[in-house]
């Protein structure tokens, strides 16, 4: 199975998890504190990023505020019910506490309901957490069965979307960079607060991890040829192959494609739009545009929510660190 399987987890991650309420439906760590990235000499000095999927956010926050009240901003003064409501009703359905000291490390963790995560994995309604799961992550708690199946569907969807964007021939590295970029396309933070080489920096040091994640899916797909020895792909950009990939895209992405195609006032159904796009040389551009609409909406709303959930002081510290990375990246690019 090609989903993010449980591996031997270094003790620090389990130690961190012991500081939180139990009952995770899924728990994973991700980012530059877990996986080596270009420009980060020692990943052990970076903040550890976690996402926890829980069945009942209301109960989880109630217990966590009792255990870790200092993790929360001023919002804790309004009670756990308000915290859970903010999590569910605004942004991408996830609540982050950031710049938390835990087990001698700086930690950021997000909490999302298992139902909301399931929807994002299957439908791509925000691409906020599902997009993070397009990349290698470190699974700490084994996913619940329904989430495990959805994780695999999410990876397959990423492959189909990437194939619609890529040319007839491309490298394995290009594939993983395209997949990684899916959830960054349309994210305003990529232009004002992120390392401009972020995609390349994620993929290059982690080629083996990406291959391990996608290998089974790629080997079973009939609509392209993978030369594993050379790390090269060939795909026919025929209407039948494009239709195959289009029909297997998640619901929200397909919905956006239909809405965009009908901007001229006509009312084409999904089948007609897929047939039209399969004969359109600009099909890939349409997919990127529709993907960007999903990411743009969720990144803005989640970032605005983050100002409240982190509080002013932490928001300034966190944003300042991001801007520093961006400036460093620009200086590095201009000097090379």
N, C-alpha and C positions, 0 to 999 in steps of 0.2 A: 504493500500500500504506500502511495506517494505522499500522504498527508504528513504533517509535522509530527513525527513519532517521538515518544518519550525516550530520552537517552540518559546516560549516567550524568546526574546533575551535580556540579560542584557544591560543596557543603554550604557556601555563603548564601546560595539562593534558598535552600531549605531553611536556613537560619532566619533569613528575612521573612519568609512566609509564616514562621511560627509567631511573629509579632502581630498577626492579623487574625480575625475570626476565621474559623474553618468552614468547610462546606463549599469549596470552589467547584464549579462545573468545568472550569478550565483555568489554568494560570500559566502565563508564559512571560519570559524576559526577552528583550529585544534591544537593538540599537548598538551604539559604539562602545557601551560598557560590557557587552556580551561578545560581540563579533568584531574582529579586527577590521578597521577601516583605514584607508590611506590618510595620512596626516595625523594619525593618533598613535604615537609611539608606544604608549602604555595604556591599554584599555582598562586596566584596573584602577586608573585614576579618574575614569569617566563616571558619570552618574549612571546608576542602574535603573533601567526602565522596565516596568511591569504592567501587564494588563490582567485583571481578574474578572472572570465571568461568574456571576452568582445568580442563584435562582430568585432570591428575594432581596432586592437592594434596600428596601425599607428596614428589614431586620438586620442586614449586614451593617448598614451605616449606624444603626442604633447601638449595636455591639461595638463597632469600631470607634465611635466617639467616646464610649466608656473606656475603651482600652487606650486609644491614642488621640485624645482631644487636641493636642498641640499640632497634629498633622493638618488640621482644618483651618481655614481662614475664619474671619468674623462670622461667616454663614452658620457656623455651629451654634451661635447664639440663638438662631431661629429654630433649632431643633432638627432632629434626624428626618422628620417627615418633609420638611422644606428641602433638605439636602437631597433626599431621594426624588422629590418632585422636580427639582432643578435638573438632576441627572436625566430623568426620563423625558421631560418636556422640551428641553432646549438642546441646541447643538446636535451632536451625533449620538446622543443617548449614553454618553460616557462621562464620568466625573473624575477629574484628576486632582490628586494632591501631589505637590511637587516640592523639591528641595527639602526633603525630609531626611533627618539623620537616623539611620537604622543599621545596627550591627557594624558600626564603624564606616559605613558607606553613605554617600548621598544618593537618595532614592526618589524616583517619581513613580506613582502608580495610578492606574486608571481602573475604575469599576464600571462594569456594564452588565446589564441583565442578560442571562443566557438566551432569553427569547429575542431580545433586540439584536444580539450577536448573530443568532441563527438567521434572522431576516437579512442582515447585512451580508452574511456569507453567501446566501442563496440568491438574493435579489440585487445586491449592490445599491441599496437605497442611500448610503452615505459614502461608502468606500473608505471609511475612516479606520475601522479595525480590520475589515476584510483586506484592505490594501496593505496593511502592515503584515498580514499573514500571507501575502504573495511572496514575501522574502523569508529567508531562514530565520527561525526563532528558536529559543530554547524552551521546550515544554517542561514545566516543573510539575504540574498536576495533570494526570492523564485526562483527556477530554471525555465528557459524557458521550455515549454512543451516538446520539443524534447530532452532536457537534462534530464528532469525528468524521461522519459521513459528509457533513456540510463543508468541512475543511477541504476535503478532496474535491468536492464540486467547485469550490472557490478557486482552487489551483487550476482545474480544467478550464474554467471560465477565463482565467488570466491567459492561458495558452491560446484559446480561440480568439480573444481580443487582440493579442499581440500578432497573431498570424495575419489578421486583417490589416494591420498597420505596416508590417514588414514587406520588403520586396521579394522577388522570386528567389534570390540567393542571399544568404546572410550567415553570419557566424553565430556560434553558441553564445559568445559574449554579447552580441547585439540582441539576441533573444532575451537574455536575462536583464539587460539594460532597459529594453522596451517594456518588459513585465514590471520591473521596478518603477519605471516612470508612470505607469498607469494611474497610480494613486497620488502622484505629484502634479500631474497635468491639471492646470487650473487652480492650483494651490497658491494663493497670493504670497504665502510665506517664502516661497522659492525665489521671489524677486526682492524681498526686503529683509529677510531674516535668516536665510539658510545658506550654508556653504554651496557656492555655485557649481562645485564639482561633486555634489552629493551622490548622484546616481552612480557615476564612475567609481567613486570612493567606496561605495557599498559593494558593488559587483566584483571589481577586480581581485580583491584579496579573498573572495568567498566563492570562487567558481565551483569548487568541489561541493560546497554546501548547497549551492543552487542546483547543481547536477543531481545530487542526492535527493533533493526535494522534488524535482520534476522528471527524473529519469523514467520512471514507470509510465507516466502519462505520455511522454514523448515517444516511447517505444511502441505504444499501442495505437498511436494515431496514424491513420492511413493516408491522410491528405497532404503529407510532405515526406521527404526522405532525409534522414539524419545520418550523416557520416560521422560516427562517434570518434573515429581515429583522428580525423582532420578537424573535428569540431565545426562542421559546416552543414547547413540545411539548404534544401531546394524544395520549393513548393510551386505547384501550378496555380496561377492566378486566374483560373477558369471560373465561369459562373457557378458551376456545380460545387467547386471547393469553397468559394466565397459564401455561397448559400449555406453550406454545411456549417461553417464557422458562425455566420450570422444567426442561424437558427438556434445555436447553442449559447448565445449570449444571455446574461442575466436579465431579468424582467425590466428593471428600471432603465438599463442602458438601451434595451430594445424600444421601450416606451419613448425615450428621448429621441431616438432615431426616427421614430414614426412622427412625433410632434414636429421635428425639424423639417422633415420631408413634406409635411402638410402646411407649412407656413404660407404657401401660395393660395390657400383657401380651399384646396381640394381635400377630400376625406378618403385617403387610402388606408386600408387595413394593414395589419402587420405583414401578412403574406405578400401583399402587393409591394410594400416598401422593401421587404427583403429581396424580392425578385428584381426590383428596380436597382437596388444597391449592388446586387451581384453582377450587374452589367455596367457598373459605373466605375470609371478609372480613378475617381476620387473617393472611393468607398472608405479607404483608411482615414482620410481626412475627416470624413463625417463621423467615424467612430471616435476619433480623438476629440472632436468638438463636443460630442454628446457626453463623453467621459468627463471632460473638463467642467461641464455644467453641474455634474454630480459633485465633483471634488470642490469646486468653487463655493458652492452653497454650504457644504458641511464644514469646510476649513474656516470660513468667515464666522459662522455661527458658533462653532466650537471654540474658536480663539476668543471671541467676545465673552463667552461663558467662562473661559479660563481666567479672565481678569478678575472675576468674582470668586471663583473657586480657589485661586492661588492667593488673592489679596494683592494690594498695591506693591508692597515691598518685594515680595517674591516675584511678581510679574516683571518688575523693573530688573531684578537680578537675572531672571531667566531670559528675558528679552535681550538684555545687554550681552549675555554670553553668546546668544545666537548671532547678534550683529557683529560681535568680535570675530566669530568664525567666518562670517560672510566676507568681512573686510580682509581677513587673512587670506581667504581663497582668491579674492580679486587681485590682491597684491602679488600672490604667487603666480596667478595666470598672466599678469601683465609683465612679470619679470622673466617668464619662460619663453 
